[in-house]
Structure formats: structure tokens, C-alpha cells
Amino acid sequence: MAAAADQRWIQSFIEAQAAELNAAQNTQLAYARDLEDFRAFLINRETDLAKASRTEIEAYLMMLDANGLAKATRARRLSSIKQLYRFTYEEGLRADNPAQLVKGPGHEKRLPKTLSVEEVDRLLAAAETLGRSSGDRLRNACLMQLLYATGMRVTELVSLPVSAARGNPQVMLVKGKGGKERMVPLSPPARAALIAWIGHRDTEEARKTENTGVAPSRFLFSSRGKAGHLTRMRFYLLIKDIAVAAGVSPEKVTPHTLRHAFATHLLAGGADLRSIQTLLGHADISTTEIYTHVLDERLKSLVLNHHPLATQDKD
């Protein structure tokens, strides 16, 4: 009975996150995995979510640490547990919140992997030539240009509605995490790639409708799969092929690395953190501050190259 009650709590919590906060499917799956792992730990200790105390939660975190899980993973697991118990307390399922005072391990502020401007140029050029057909090449070029020009998350990119790209836009409306919308400007190369792709896409969609009677897709990058659009995994594999064609190590190249390159290159070019925060769709400026390593290097270079004492020989 306790196991069934635990599962109902977890399911109710996830449904509430989806309904109230518009949590994405991937976020809901992450909550489910984290909380099921914690529940399995409690079962081994012959307890459950309803009776678990702060001691059990801290013991669980210690076990994760002993098993070698990264700080970021442990912090995420604790965040899931804290949100679950906040939910159960607010809903009156528990009279207390055992996770309220538990302190997490914090996040490791590792510098994000990024790419040089020259490497990005090679990737963009390779995307224009990779593909079995002219349509594939136009799509691949558009995907890469949009990703680098806007810093979109891969889910935001592959699920773009075609309506967001109509009318040769100077800016594009993007729906991000939690359904929050933001405007991102398009570079001239991105606009050119977009116009070329839409022209081809519209012709193909019209032909499909004429032959099958199926209505045109609402997505910019449509697919015959269940989602109706290009999937994250398909694009992940595609970007690896583009890296090989560009002569860039595939280990360095992911959709997220292009997002990091977008932010890093903007900051190196003089953009301020607040602007980059807005463009990336970060809810908190602290998330964007990881890119200050670029700013630190630029400031150091300015001092070494332009300060009058920096050019004097040391005694």
C-alpha cells in the first residue's frame, strides 16, 4: 500500500508541475527518474515518502556522493525531492516538509565547452554541402544558421512553428522553458538560409497536400515521425555528421555547444551579460554568469596590451 501511495504522490506532483508551471515533457521525465530513485532508496531502508525524515534525505545524498555522482546531479536530485515535499506540504499530504532545511552540494561551475569562430565557420559551410538532396542541404544550412545566430535550445529550434518564420523576419519569436516567449534577432546569413529553406519547404508541403490531401505541417522542420517535427536525437546525430564533414572533432560539437559558442562569441565581441541572458532565455542572471570567463580574459588582455606599465621591462 505504501508503494502505491508513493507512486500516487509522485504522479500528482508531476501532473501539477505540468498543469501549473507548464513543465516540458523532458522535465517531467527527469522528475520521475529522480523521485523513483529516491523512492527505491527509501524502500531499502524500510520506509516511504510519507514517513521519510530529514535524516533519510541526507543519507540519500551521502549515498549519491559515495557512488561518485557529480555535484550537479546530486543538486538536481535534491531539487526534485525539495519540490516534491513542498508540494505534499502545501497540499496537506504531509504535516511537515522534511527537505526544507537540507543543504545541497551546490553546482560545479565548470566552464562550458565551446567552439572557436573559425570552427563555427567551418560547420556552417559544411552544413550547406551535407545532404542527399538539395532540400536536405537547405534544411541543414537553415538549422545551423538559426542555431548559431540565436543561441536557441535544441528543443526550441526543432519545434519551431513555421508561422514564426514568415515574412522575412528581422527577429523571431521563440517559446522557451515554461512557455516563456522571447524575441531573438536574426543575422543576415540566418535570414538568407531561412528564406531559401522556407521556399523549398512550402513547395514540398503543397505537393504533399495535393497528392495525399494531408494538411501542410505547422512546423518549420516537419517530419513524418510521431512528434511531427525533427527530433532532438535526429538533429544531435546530424550535427555530428556535419562536424565530420567540417573537419571538427565530433566530440566537441553538440547543439548545446553551438548555444555556448553563440553566448561566448557575443560576450567576446562586447555584448553585456544582461543582453545575453535575455537572448538565451535564462530566468536568472547567475546562469549566464558562467560566461564571464570570456570577459575576464578580455579584460586581462586589455590590461596587458594597453596599460602603460605593462610594456615596461621588469627590473
ABEGO torsion letter per residue (X at the ends): XAAAAAAAAAAAAAAAAAAAAGBBAAAAAAAAAAAAAAAAAAAAAGBBAAABBAAAAAAAAAAAAAAGBBAAAAAAAAAAAAAAAAAAAAAGABABBAAAABBBAEBBBBBBBBBBAAAAAAAAAAAAABEABAAAAAAAAAAAAAAAAAGBBAAAAAABBAAAABGGBABBBBBBBGGBBBBBBBBAAAAAAAAAAAAAAAAAAAAAAAAAGBBBBABABBBABAAGBBBAAAAAAAAAAAAAAAGBBAAABBAAAAAAAAAAAAAAAGBBAAAAAAAAGBABAAAAAAAAAAAAAAAAAAAAAABAAAABBBX
